[in-house]
Amino acid sequence: MNPGELKFWQLIELKKKAETDDERAELDRLIEERIRWVGSGQGDEP
């Protein structure tokens, strides 16, 4: 599944299960992007 298609809560769950720093960093970036998206009034769907 493409991380861009995941819900916010799913990204957080994936981050908890990430095994490498690179995976965590990428998921952090996606989570921050999603927070900006939601904050702009766009909802949880990119």
mmCIF entry with sequence, helices, sheets and N, C-alpha, C, O atoms, coordinates in Angstrom:
data_MODEL
# 
_entry.id   MODEL 
# 
_entity.id                         1 
_entity.type                       polymer 
_entity.pdbx_number_of_molecules   1 
# 
_entity_poly.entity_id                      1 
_entity_poly.type                           'polypeptide(L)' 
_entity_poly.nstd_linkage                   no 
_entity_poly.nstd_monomer                   no 
_entity_poly.pdbx_seq_one_letter_code       MNPGELKFWQLIELKKKAETDDERAELDRLIEERIRWVGSGQGDEP 
_entity_poly.pdbx_seq_one_letter_code_can   MNPGELKFWQLIELKKKAETDDERAELDRLIEERIRWVGSGQGDEP 
_entity_poly.pdbx_strand_id                 A 
# 
loop_
_entity_poly_seq.entity_id 
_entity_poly_seq.num 
_entity_poly_seq.mon_id 
_entity_poly_seq.hetero 
1 1  MET n 
1 2  ASN n 
1 3  PRO n 
1 4  GLY n 
1 5  GLU n 
1 6  LEU n 
1 7  LYS n 
1 8  PHE n 
1 9  TRP n 
1 10 GLN n 
1 11 LEU n 
1 12 ILE n 
1 13 GLU n 
1 14 LEU n 
1 15 LYS n 
1 16 LYS n 
1 17 LYS n 
1 18 ALA n 
1 19 GLU n 
1 20 THR n 
1 21 ASP n 
1 22 ASP n 
1 23 GLU n 
1 24 ARG n 
1 25 ALA n 
1 26 GLU n 
1 27 LEU n 
1 28 ASP n 
1 29 ARG n 
1 30 LEU n 
1 31 ILE n 
1 32 GLU n 
1 33 GLU n 
1 34 ARG n 
1 35 ILE n 
1 36 ARG n 
1 37 TRP n 
1 38 VAL n 
1 39 GLY n 
1 40 SER n 
1 41 GLY n 
1 42 GLN n 
1 43 GLY n 
1 44 ASP n 
1 45 GLU n 
1 46 PRO n 
# 
_struct_asym.id          A 
_struct_asym.entity_id   1 
# 
loop_
_struct_conf.conf_type_id 
_struct_conf.id 
_struct_conf.pdbx_PDB_helix_id 
_struct_conf.beg_label_comp_id 
_struct_conf.beg_label_asym_id 
_struct_conf.beg_label_seq_id 
_struct_conf.pdbx_beg_PDB_ins_code 
_struct_conf.end_label_comp_id 
_struct_conf.end_label_asym_id 
_struct_conf.end_label_seq_id 
_struct_conf.pdbx_end_PDB_ins_code 
_struct_conf.beg_auth_comp_id 
_struct_conf.beg_auth_asym_id 
_struct_conf.beg_auth_seq_id 
_struct_conf.end_auth_comp_id 
_struct_conf.end_auth_asym_id 
_struct_conf.end_auth_seq_id 
_struct_conf.pdbx_PDB_helix_class 
_struct_conf.details 
_struct_conf.pdbx_PDB_helix_length 
HELX_P HELX_P1 AA1 PRO A 3  ? GLU A 5  ? PRO A 3  GLU A 5  5 ? 3  
HELX_P HELX_P2 AA2 PHE A 8  ? LYS A 17 ? PHE A 8  LYS A 17 1 ? 10 
HELX_P HELX_P3 AA3 ASP A 21 ? GLY A 39 ? ASP A 21 GLY A 39 1 ? 19 
# 
_struct_conf_type.id          HELX_P 
_struct_conf_type.criteria    ? 
_struct_conf_type.reference   ? 
# 
loop_
_atom_site.group_PDB 
_atom_site.id 
_atom_site.type_symbol 
_atom_site.label_atom_id 
_atom_site.label_alt_id 
_atom_site.label_comp_id 
_atom_site.label_asym_id 
_atom_site.label_entity_id 
_atom_site.label_seq_id 
_atom_site.pdbx_PDB_ins_code 
_atom_site.Cartn_x 
_atom_site.Cartn_y 
_atom_site.Cartn_z 
_atom_site.occupancy 
_atom_site.B_iso_or_equiv 
_atom_site.pdbx_formal_charge 
_atom_site.auth_seq_id 
_atom_site.auth_comp_id 
_atom_site.auth_asym_id 
_atom_site.auth_atom_id 
_atom_site.pdbx_PDB_model_num 
ATOM 1   N N  . MET A 1 1  ? 0.850   -1.183 0.000  1.00 0.00 ? 1  MET A N  1 
ATOM 2   C CA . MET A 1 1  ? 0.000   0.000  0.000  1.00 0.00 ? 1  MET A CA 1 
ATOM 3   C C  . MET A 1 1  ? 0.889   1.237  0.000  1.00 0.00 ? 1  MET A C  1 
ATOM 4   O O  . MET A 1 1  ? 1.887   1.291  0.718  1.00 0.00 ? 1  MET A O  1 
ATOM 5   N N  . ASN A 1 2  ? 0.533   2.201  -0.784 1.00 0.00 ? 2  ASN A N  1 
ATOM 6   C CA . ASN A 1 2  ? 1.263   3.462  -0.891 1.00 0.00 ? 2  ASN A CA 1 
ATOM 7   C C  . ASN A 1 2  ? 1.040   4.300  0.368  1.00 0.00 ? 2  ASN A C  1 
ATOM 8   O O  . ASN A 1 2  ? -0.110  4.543  0.734  1.00 0.00 ? 2  ASN A O  1 
ATOM 9   N N  . PRO A 1 3  ? 2.120   4.756  1.055  1.00 0.00 ? 3  PRO A N  1 
ATOM 10  C CA . PRO A 1 3  ? 1.941   5.565  2.269  1.00 0.00 ? 3  PRO A CA 1 
ATOM 11  C C  . PRO A 1 3  ? 1.113   6.826  2.043  1.00 0.00 ? 3  PRO A C  1 
ATOM 12  O O  . PRO A 1 3  ? 0.473   7.318  2.972  1.00 0.00 ? 3  PRO A O  1 
ATOM 13  N N  . GLY A 1 4  ? 1.118   7.351  0.828  1.00 0.00 ? 4  GLY A N  1 
ATOM 14  C CA . GLY A 1 4  ? 0.318   8.530  0.526  1.00 0.00 ? 4  GLY A CA 1 
ATOM 15  C C  . GLY A 1 4  ? -1.174  8.259  0.579  1.00 0.00 ? 4  GLY A C  1 
ATOM 16  O O  . GLY A 1 4  ? -1.973  9.192  0.654  1.00 0.00 ? 4  GLY A O  1 
ATOM 17  N N  . GLU A 1 5  ? -1.555  6.990  0.540  1.00 0.00 ? 5  GLU A N  1 
ATOM 18  C CA . GLU A 1 5  ? -2.966  6.610  0.567  1.00 0.00 ? 5  GLU A CA 1 
ATOM 19  C C  . GLU A 1 5  ? -3.444  6.238  1.970  1.00 0.00 ? 5  GLU A C  1 
ATOM 20  O O  . GLU A 1 5  ? -4.627  5.964  2.172  1.00 0.00 ? 5  GLU A O  1 
ATOM 21  N N  . LEU A 1 6  ? -2.529  6.230  2.933  1.00 0.00 ? 6  LEU A N  1 
ATOM 22  C CA . LEU A 1 6  ? -2.882  5.820  4.287  1.00 0.00 ? 6  LEU A CA 1 
ATOM 23  C C  . LEU A 1 6  ? -3.507  6.969  5.072  1.00 0.00 ? 6  LEU A C  1 
ATOM 24  O O  . LEU A 1 6  ? -3.223  8.140  4.820  1.00 0.00 ? 6  LEU A O  1 
ATOM 25  N N  . LYS A 1 7  ? -4.347  6.616  6.012  1.00 0.00 ? 7  LYS A N  1 
ATOM 26  C CA . LYS A 1 7  ? -4.915  7.594  6.940  1.00 0.00 ? 7  LYS A CA 1 
ATOM 27  C C  . LYS A 1 7  ? -3.838  8.006  7.936  1.00 0.00 ? 7  LYS A C  1 
ATOM 28  O O  . LYS A 1 7  ? -2.835  7.315  8.113  1.00 0.00 ? 7  LYS A O  1 
ATOM 29  N N  . PHE A 1 8  ? -4.067  9.142  8.578  1.00 0.00 ? 8  PHE A N  1 
ATOM 30  C CA . PHE A 1 8  ? -3.119  9.678  9.553  1.00 0.00 ? 8  PHE A CA 1 
ATOM 31  C C  . PHE A 1 8  ? -2.783  8.641  10.623 1.00 0.00 ? 8  PHE A C  1 
ATOM 32  O O  . PHE A 1 8  ? -1.612  8.418  10.929 1.00 0.00 ? 8  PHE A O  1 
ATOM 33  N N  . TRP A 1 9  ? -3.808  8.012  11.190 1.00 0.00 ? 9  TRP A N  1 
ATOM 34  C CA . TRP A 1 9  ? -3.574  7.039  12.263 1.00 0.00 ? 9  TRP A CA 1 
ATOM 35  C C  . TRP A 1 9  ? -2.770  5.846  11.765 1.00 0.00 ? 9  TRP A C  1 
ATOM 36  O O  . TRP A 1 9  ? -2.004  5.254  12.526 1.00 0.00 ? 9  TRP A O  1 
ATOM 37  N N  . GLN A 1 10 ? -2.937  5.487  10.490 1.00 0.00 ? 10 GLN A N  1 
ATOM 38  C CA . GLN A 1 10 ? -2.191  4.361  9.940  1.00 0.00 ? 10 GLN A CA 1 
ATOM 39  C C  . GLN A 1 10 ? -0.706  4.713  9.806  1.00 0.00 ? 10 GLN A C  1 
ATOM 40  O O  . GLN A 1 10 ? 0.161   3.865  10.017 1.00 0.00 ? 10 GLN A O  1 
ATOM 41  N N  . LEU A 1 11 ? -0.423  5.967  9.454  1.00 0.00 ? 11 LEU A N  1 
ATOM 42  C CA . LEU A 1 11 ? 0.968   6.408  9.370  1.00 0.00 ? 11 LEU A CA 1 
ATOM 43  C C  . LEU A 1 11 ? 1.639   6.328  10.742 1.00 0.00 ? 11 LEU A C  1 
ATOM 44  O O  . LEU A 1 11 ? 2.792   5.912  10.853 1.00 0.00 ? 11 LEU A O  1 
ATOM 45  N N  . ILE A 1 12 ? 0.912   6.727  11.779 1.00 0.00 ? 12 ILE A N  1 
ATOM 46  C CA . ILE A 1 12 ? 1.460   6.678  13.136 1.00 0.00 ? 12 ILE A CA 1 
ATOM 47  C C  . ILE A 1 12 ? 1.728   5.234  13.550 1.00 0.00 ? 12 ILE A C  1 
ATOM 48  O O  . ILE A 1 12 ? 2.758   4.945  14.159 1.00 0.00 ? 12 ILE A O  1 
ATOM 49  N N  . GLU A 1 13 ? 0.810   4.326  13.223 1.00 0.00 ? 13 GLU A N  1 
ATOM 50  C CA . GLU A 1 13 ? 1.017   2.910  13.548 1.00 0.00 ? 13 GLU A CA 1 
ATOM 51  C C  . GLU A 1 13 ? 2.240   2.357  12.813 1.00 0.00 ? 13 GLU A C  1 
ATOM 52  O O  . GLU A 1 13 ? 3.023   1.600  13.388 1.00 0.00 ? 13 GLU A O  1 
ATOM 53  N N  . LEU A 1 14 ? 2.402   2.736  11.548 1.00 0.00 ? 14 LEU A N  1 
ATOM 54  C CA . LEU A 1 14 ? 3.570   2.276  10.803 1.00 0.00 ? 14 LEU A CA 1 
ATOM 55  C C  . LEU A 1 14 ? 4.857   2.799  11.429 1.00 0.00 ? 14 LEU A C  1 
ATOM 56  O O  . LEU A 1 14 ? 5.852   2.078  11.503 1.00 0.00 ? 14 LEU A O  1 
ATOM 57  N N  . LYS A 1 15 ? 4.839   4.054  11.880 1.00 0.00 ? 15 LYS A N  1 
ATOM 58  C CA . LYS A 1 15 ? 6.030   4.628  12.506 1.00 0.00 ? 15 LYS A CA 1 
ATOM 59  C C  . LYS A 1 15 ? 6.402   3.844  13.758 1.00 0.00 ? 15 LYS A C  1 
ATOM 60  O O  . LYS A 1 15 ? 7.584   3.624  14.019 1.00 0.00 ? 15 LYS A O  1 
ATOM 61  N N  . LYS A 1 16 ? 5.416   3.426  14.528 1.00 0.00 ? 16 LYS A N  1 
ATOM 62  C CA . LYS A 1 16 ? 5.680   2.645  15.741 1.00 0.00 ? 16 LYS A CA 1 
ATOM 63  C C  . LYS A 1 16 ? 6.365   1.323  15.402 1.00 0.00 ? 16 LYS A C  1 
ATOM 64  O O  . LYS A 1 16 ? 7.146   0.804  16.200 1.00 0.00 ? 16 LYS A O  1 
ATOM 65  N N  . LYS A 1 17 ? 6.075   0.780  14.226 1.00 0.00 ? 17 LYS A N  1 
ATOM 66  C CA . LYS A 1 17 ? 6.621   -0.514 13.819 1.00 0.00 ? 17 LYS A CA 1 
ATOM 67  C C  . LYS A 1 17 ? 7.884   -0.385 12.970 1.00 0.00 ? 17 LYS A C  1 
ATOM 68  O O  . LYS A 1 17 ? 8.504   -1.393 12.630 1.00 0.00 ? 17 LYS A O  1 
ATOM 69  N N  . ALA A 1 18 ? 8.271   0.841  12.624 1.00 0.00 ? 18 ALA A N  1 
ATOM 70  C CA . ALA A 1 18 ? 9.436   1.049  11.762 1.00 0.00 ? 18 ALA A CA 1 
ATOM 71  C C  . ALA A 1 18 ? 10.685  0.464  12.409 1.00 0.00 ? 18 ALA A C  1 
ATOM 72  O O  . ALA A 1 18 ? 10.890  0.583  13.617 1.00 0.00 ? 18 ALA A O  1 
ATOM 73  N N  . GLU A 1 19 ? 11.506  -0.164 11.594 1.00 0.00 ? 19 GLU A N  1 
ATOM 74  C CA . GLU A 1 19 ? 12.691  -0.835 12.113 1.00 0.00 ? 19 GLU A CA 1 
ATOM 75  C C  . GLU A 1 19 ? 13.965  -0.016 11.954 1.00 0.00 ? 19 GLU A C  1 
ATOM 76  O O  . GLU A 1 19 ? 14.937  -0.253 12.670 1.00 0.00 ? 19 GLU A O  1 
ATOM 77  N N  . THR A 1 20 ? 13.982  0.941  11.031 1.00 0.00 ? 20 THR A N  1 
ATOM 78  C CA . THR A 1 20 ? 15.200  1.716  10.800 1.00 0.00 ? 20 THR A CA 1 
ATOM 79  C C  . THR A 1 20 ? 14.934  3.203  10.991 1.00 0.00 ? 20 THR A C  1 
ATOM 80  O O  . THR A 1 20 ? 13.794  3.665  10.934 1.00 0.00 ? 20 THR A O  1 
ATOM 81  N N  . ASP A 1 21 ? 16.015  3.933  11.220 1.00 0.00 ? 21 ASP A N  1 
ATOM 82  C CA . ASP A 1 21 ? 15.901  5.386  11.349 1.00 0.00 ? 21 ASP A CA 1 
ATOM 83  C C  . ASP A 1 21 ? 15.395  6.007  10.053 1.00 0.00 ? 21 ASP A C  1 
ATOM 84  O O  . ASP A 1 21 ? 14.646  6.983  10.085 1.00 0.00 ? 21 ASP A O  1 
ATOM 85  N N  . ASP A 1 22 ? 15.798  5.450  8.913  1.00 0.00 ? 22 ASP A N  1 
ATOM 86  C CA . ASP A 1 22 ? 15.343  5.976  7.624  1.00 0.00 ? 22 ASP A CA 1 
ATOM 87  C C  . ASP A 1 22 ? 13.833  5.825  7.474  1.00 0.00 ? 22 ASP A C  1 
ATOM 88  O O  . ASP A 1 22 ? 13.157  6.741  7.006  1.00 0.00 ? 22 ASP A O  1 
ATOM 89  N N  . GLU A 1 23 ? 13.306  4.671  7.870  1.00 0.00 ? 23 GLU A N  1 
ATOM 90  C CA . GLU A 1 23 ? 11.857  4.457  7.802  1.00 0.00 ? 23 GLU A CA 1 
ATOM 91  C C  . GLU A 1 23 ? 11.131  5.445  8.704  1.00 0.00 ? 23 GLU A C  1 
ATOM 92  O O  . GLU A 1 23 ? 10.123  6.030  8.310  1.00 0.00 ? 23 GLU A O  1 
ATOM 93  N N  . ARG A 1 24 ? 11.648  5.630  9.918  1.00 0.00 ? 24 ARG A N  1 
ATOM 94  C CA . ARG A 1 24 ? 11.020  6.568  10.855 1.00 0.00 ? 24 ARG A CA 1 
ATOM 95  C C  . ARG A 1 24 ? 11.073  7.994  10.321 1.00 0.00 ? 24 ARG A C  1 
ATOM 96  O O  . ARG A 1 24 ? 10.101  8.740  10.444 1.00 0.00 ? 24 ARG A O  1 
ATOM 97  N N  . ALA A 1 25 ? 12.200  8.377  9.728  1.00 0.00 ? 25 ALA A N  1 
ATOM 98  C CA . ALA A 1 25 ? 12.344  9.732  9.184  1.00 0.00 ? 25 ALA A CA 1 
ATOM 99  C C  . ALA A 1 25 ? 11.355  9.962  8.042  1.00 0.00 ? 25 ALA A C  1 
ATOM 100 O O  . ALA A 1 25 ? 10.737  11.023 7.960  1.00 0.00 ? 25 ALA A O  1 
ATOM 101 N N  . GLU A 1 26 ? 11.208  8.984  7.173  1.00 0.00 ? 26 GLU A N  1 
ATOM 102 C CA . GLU A 1 26 ? 10.267  9.121  6.055  1.00 0.00 ? 26 GLU A CA 1 
ATOM 103 C C  . GLU A 1 26 ? 8.832   9.207  6.568  1.00 0.00 ? 26 GLU A C  1 
ATOM 104 O O  . GLU A 1 26 ? 8.044   10.011 6.072  1.00 0.00 ? 26 GLU A O  1 
ATOM 105 N N  . LEU A 1 27 ? 8.494   8.394  7.546  1.00 0.00 ? 27 LEU A N  1 
ATOM 106 C CA . LEU A 1 27 ? 7.142   8.439  8.107  1.00 0.00 ? 27 LEU A CA 1 
ATOM 107 C C  . LEU A 1 27 ? 6.910   9.746  8.855  1.00 0.00 ? 27 LEU A C  1 
ATOM 108 O O  . LEU A 1 27 ? 5.806   10.288 8.811  1.00 0.00 ? 27 LEU A O  1 
ATOM 109 N N  . ASP A 1 28 ? 7.930   10.264 9.542  1.00 0.00 ? 28 ASP A N  1 
ATOM 110 C CA . ASP A 1 28 ? 7.809   11.584 10.180 1.00 0.00 ? 28 ASP A CA 1 
ATOM 111 C C  . ASP A 1 28 ? 7.475   12.645 9.141  1.00 0.00 ? 28 ASP A C  1 
ATOM 112 O O  . ASP A 1 28 ? 6.614   13.498 9.358  1.00 0.00 ? 28 ASP A O  1 
ATOM 113 N N  . ARG A 1 29 ? 8.175   12.577 8.002  1.00 0.00 ? 29 ARG A N  1 
ATOM 114 C CA . ARG A 1 29 ? 7.934   13.551 6.930  1.00 0.00 ? 29 ARG A CA 1 
ATOM 115 C C  . ARG A 1 29 ? 6.493   13.440 6.418  1.00 0.00 ? 29 ARG A C  1 
ATOM 116 O O  . ARG A 1 29 ? 5.820   14.452 6.222  1.00 0.00 ? 29 ARG A O  1 
ATOM 117 N N  . LEU A 1 30 ? 6.032   12.223 6.207  1.00 0.00 ? 30 LEU A N  1 
ATOM 118 C CA . LEU A 1 30 ? 4.668   12.017 5.719  1.00 0.00 ? 30 LEU A CA 1 
ATOM 119 C C  . LEU A 1 30 ? 3.634   12.479 6.745  1.00 0.00 ? 30 LEU A C  1 
ATOM 120 O O  . LEU A 1 30 ? 2.610   13.057 6.380  1.00 0.00 ? 30 LEU A O  1 
ATOM 121 N N  . ILE A 1 31 ? 3.902   12.225 8.026  1.00 0.00 ? 31 ILE A N  1 
ATOM 122 C CA . ILE A 1 31 ? 2.980   12.646 9.085  1.00 0.00 ? 31 ILE A CA 1 
ATOM 123 C C  . ILE A 1 31 ? 2.911   14.165 9.137  1.00 0.00 ? 31 ILE A C  1 
ATOM 124 O O  . ILE A 1 31 ? 1.825   14.733 9.246  1.00 0.00 ? 31 ILE A O  1 
ATOM 125 N N  . GLU A 1 32 ? 4.072   14.832 9.058  1.00 0.00 ? 32 GLU A N  1 
ATOM 126 C CA . GLU A 1 32 ? 4.084   16.297 9.067  1.00 0.00 ? 32 GLU A CA 1 
ATOM 127 C C  . GLU A 1 32 ? 3.341   16.860 7.862  1.00 0.00 ? 32 GLU A C  1 
ATOM 128 O O  . GLU A 1 32 ? 2.612   17.845 7.975  1.00 0.00 ? 32 GLU A O  1 
ATOM 129 N N  . GLU A 1 33 ? 3.532   16.226 6.710  1.00 0.00 ? 33 GLU A N  1 
ATOM 130 C CA . GLU A 1 33 ? 2.827   16.651 5.500  1.00 0.00 ? 33 GLU A CA 1 
ATOM 131 C C  . GLU A 1 33 ? 1.312   16.508 5.687  1.00 0.00 ? 33 GLU A C  1 
ATOM 132 O O  . GLU A 1 33 ? 0.545   17.390 5.303  1.00 0.00 ? 33 GLU A O  1 
ATOM 133 N N  . ARG A 1 34 ? 0.898   15.395 6.278  1.00 0.00 ? 34 ARG A N  1 
ATOM 134 C CA . ARG A 1 34 ? -0.528  15.157 6.512  1.00 0.00 ? 34 ARG A CA 1 
ATOM 135 C C  . ARG A 1 34 ? -1.095  16.162 7.513  1.00 0.00 ? 34 ARG A C  1 
ATOM 136 O O  . ARG A 1 34 ? -2.226  16.622 7.355  1.00 0.00 ? 34 ARG A O  1 
ATOM 137 N N  . ILE A 1 35 ? -0.312  16.507 8.550  1.00 0.00 ? 35 ILE A N  1 
ATOM 138 C CA . ILE A 1 35 ? -0.758  17.506 9.524  1.00 0.00 ? 35 ILE A CA 1 
ATOM 139 C C  . ILE A 1 35 ? -0.989  18.843 8.826  1.00 0.00 ? 35 ILE A C  1 
ATOM 140 O O  . ILE A 1 35 ? -1.983  19.519 9.088  1.00 0.00 ? 35 ILE A O  1 
ATOM 141 N N  . ARG A 1 36 ? -0.073  19.222 7.940  1.00 0.00 ? 36 ARG A N  1 
ATOM 142 C CA . ARG A 1 36 ? -0.260  20.481 7.197  1.00 0.00 ? 36 ARG A CA 1 
ATOM 143 C C  . ARG A 1 36 ? -1.507  20.404 6.324  1.00 0.00 ? 36 ARG A C  1 
ATOM 144 O O  . ARG A 1 36 ? -2.256  21.375 6.223  1.00 0.00 ? 36 ARG A O  1 
ATOM 145 N N  . TRP A 1 37 ? -1.733  19.251 5.691  1.00 0.00 ? 37 TRP A N  1 
ATOM 146 C CA . TRP A 1 37 ? -2.892  19.057 4.819  1.00 0.00 ? 37 TRP A CA 1 
ATOM 147 C C  . TRP A 1 37 ? -4.184  19.212 5.622  1.00 0.00 ? 37 TRP A C  1 
ATOM 148 O O  . TRP A 1 37 ? -5.096  19.929 5.209  1.00 0.00 ? 37 TRP A O  1 
ATOM 149 N N  . VAL A 1 38 ? -4.257  18.532 6.774  1.00 0.00 ? 38 VAL A N  1 
ATOM 150 C CA . VAL A 1 38 ? -5.446  18.601 7.624  1.00 0.00 ? 38 VAL A CA 1 
ATOM 151 C C  . VAL A 1 38 ? -5.623  20.022 8.156  1.00 0.00 ? 38 VAL A C  1 
ATOM 152 O O  . VAL A 1 38 ? -6.740  20.537 8.199  1.00 0.00 ? 38 VAL A O  1 
ATOM 153 N N  . GLY A 1 39 ? -4.525  20.651 8.559  1.00 0.00 ? 39 GLY A N  1 
ATOM 154 C CA . GLY A 1 39 ? -4.583  22.005 9.099  1.00 0.00 ? 39 GLY A CA 1 
ATOM 155 C C  . GLY A 1 39 ? -5.054  23.029 8.094  1.00 0.00 ? 39 GLY A C  1 
ATOM 156 O O  . GLY A 1 39 ? -5.562  24.083 8.478  1.00 0.00 ? 39 GLY A O  1 
ATOM 157 N N  . SER A 1 40 ? -4.896  22.742 6.816  1.00 0.00 ? 40 SER A N  1 
ATOM 158 C CA . SER A 1 40 ? -5.330  23.681 5.788  1.00 0.00 ? 40 SER A CA 1 
ATOM 159 C C  . SER A 1 40 ? -6.808  23.503 5.445  1.00 0.00 ? 40 SER A C  1 
ATOM 160 O O  . SER A 1 40 ? -7.334  24.177 4.559  1.00 0.00 ? 40 SER A O  1 
ATOM 161 N N  . GLY A 1 41 ? -7.476  22.584 6.160  1.00 0.00 ? 41 GLY A N  1 
ATOM 162 C CA . GLY A 1 41 ? -8.903  22.372 5.935  1.00 0.00 ? 41 GLY A CA 1 
ATOM 163 C C  . GLY A 1 41 ? -9.213  21.366 4.850  1.00 0.00 ? 41 GLY A C  1 
ATOM 164 O O  . GLY A 1 41 ? -10.355 21.272 4.400  1.00 0.00 ? 41 GLY A O  1 
ATOM 165 N N  . GLN A 1 42 ? -8.212  20.611 4.421  1.00 0.00 ? 42 GLN A N  1 
ATOM 166 C CA . GLN A 1 42 ? -8.407  19.657 3.334  1.00 0.00 ? 42 GLN A CA 1 
ATOM 167 C C  . GLN A 1 42 ? -8.936  18.306 3.809  1.00 0.00 ? 42 GLN A C  1 
ATOM 168 O O  . GLN A 1 42 ? -9.315  17.472 2.986  1.00 0.00 ? 42 GLN A O  1 
ATOM 169 N N  . GLY A 1 43 ? -8.968  18.077 5.113  1.00 0.00 ? 43 GLY A N  1 
ATOM 170 C CA . GLY A 1 43 ? -9.399  16.779 5.622  1.00 0.00 ? 43 GLY A CA 1 
ATOM 171 C C  . GLY A 1 43 ? -8.228  15.826 5.730  1.00 0.00 ? 43 GLY A C  1 
ATOM 172 O O  . GLY A 1 43 ? -7.074  16.245 5.635  1.00 0.00 ? 43 GLY A O  1 
ATOM 173 N N  . ASP A 1 44 ? -8.508  14.554 5.928  1.00 0.00 ? 44 ASP A N  1 
ATOM 174 C CA . ASP A 1 44 ? -7.454  13.556 6.128  1.00 0.00 ? 44 ASP A CA 1 
ATOM 175 C C  . ASP A 1 44 ? -7.058  12.864 4.832  1.00 0.00 ? 44 ASP A C  1 
ATOM 176 O O  . ASP A 1 44 ? -6.174  12.007 4.843  1.00 0.00 ? 44 ASP A O  1 
ATOM 177 N N  . GLU A 1 45 ? -7.674  13.205 3.741  1.00 0.00 ? 45 GLU A N  1 
ATOM 178 C CA . GLU A 1 45 ? -7.365  12.576 2.461  1.00 0.00 ? 45 GLU A CA 1 
ATOM 179 C C  . GLU A 1 45 ? -6.509  13.513 1.620  1.00 0.00 ? 45 GLU A C  1 
ATOM 180 O O  . GLU A 1 45 ? -6.904  14.654 1.379  1.00 0.00 ? 45 GLU A O  1 
ATOM 181 N N  . PRO A 1 46 ? -5.336  13.051 1.166  1.00 0.00 ? 46 PRO A N  1 
ATOM 182 C CA . PRO A 1 46 ? -4.496  13.915 0.315  1.00 0.00 ? 46 PRO A CA 1 
ATOM 183 C C  . PRO A 1 46 ? -5.117  14.129 -1.051 1.00 0.00 ? 46 PRO A C  1 
ATOM 184 O O  . PRO A 1 46 ? -4.544  14.828 -1.887 1.00 0.00 ? 46 PRO A O  1 
# 
